[in-house]
Amino acid sequence: MFYSPLEQFSINKIIPLHVGFLDFSITNSTILALLACTVCVTLYNFACYKAKLIPTASQTLFEYLYEFIFFTVLSENVKKNGSYFFPMLFSIFSFIFFCNLLGMIPYSFTVTSHIVITLGLATMAFVSINIIGIKTHGIHLLSLFLPPGAPLALAPLLVMIELVSYSFRVVSLALRLFANMMSGHCLLKILAGFAWTMLAAGGVLTIMHLLPLIVIFAIVGLELSIAFLQAYVFTVLLCIYLNDAISLH
């Protein structure tokens, strides 16, 4: 029987729920997203519960993650009033990170491997950043689309180019996260299929199946690092876009 590597990304209805022509069904994607939020909040509360001057291992890990996002990611990329936006950015980082980690568990579901999730998350963050920019600068936010010192004769063309480039930030954010998570899981599925086929074939291939098996273990380690890196890259880019909206040129 042939199993497609894309089967693992299928969204299945767990609890069908329809209101008129609207579909509010609880799916495996919904459950894993809620589980990621629950695990994230539970672990953070556990780490911070009765915090001590000499931190425990869990408290140390949480403090390291907190300081990493605040000092390395936020403070380095948002120069003006960056601390005000730390809760939003830390929440987005944590959600993506835990969704990616839960997706590494066998027979689970990777929420961030669907473009609708990553695009929705990117759109929500991008709209929030633009609201912050409008609240900070008002109509002057539009100066973001005209590079300083540009000749007025080229202004219409430059504004159009900058506007398209600015709009595609949402798409690039969503596609980067979606493509990286989906491609890694597809590769694992294909290699696992090779290993199982060679094992079932018998003979010399039974021994040779260890080769793709070793590669699988190596890629799992790589995927665990990618789970963190993709959350980090997503947050860094949001910080850069936020800094553009706050500081302009």
SULUR-V369034 format. One record per run of one state. SS is the DSSP state (H for helix, E for strand, - for the rest). FROM is the first residue (numbers start at 1). LEN is the number of residues. Records with the same first field share a line. If there is no record, write none. Layout:
SS->FROM-LEN, FROM-LEN
This chain:
-->1-4, 10-3, 16-2, 20-2, 24-2, 49-8, 78-4, 103-8, 114-1, 146-6, 202-2, 248-2
H->5-5, 28-21, 57-21, 82-21, 111-3, 115-31, 152-50, 204-44
E->13-3, 18-2, 22-2, 26-2
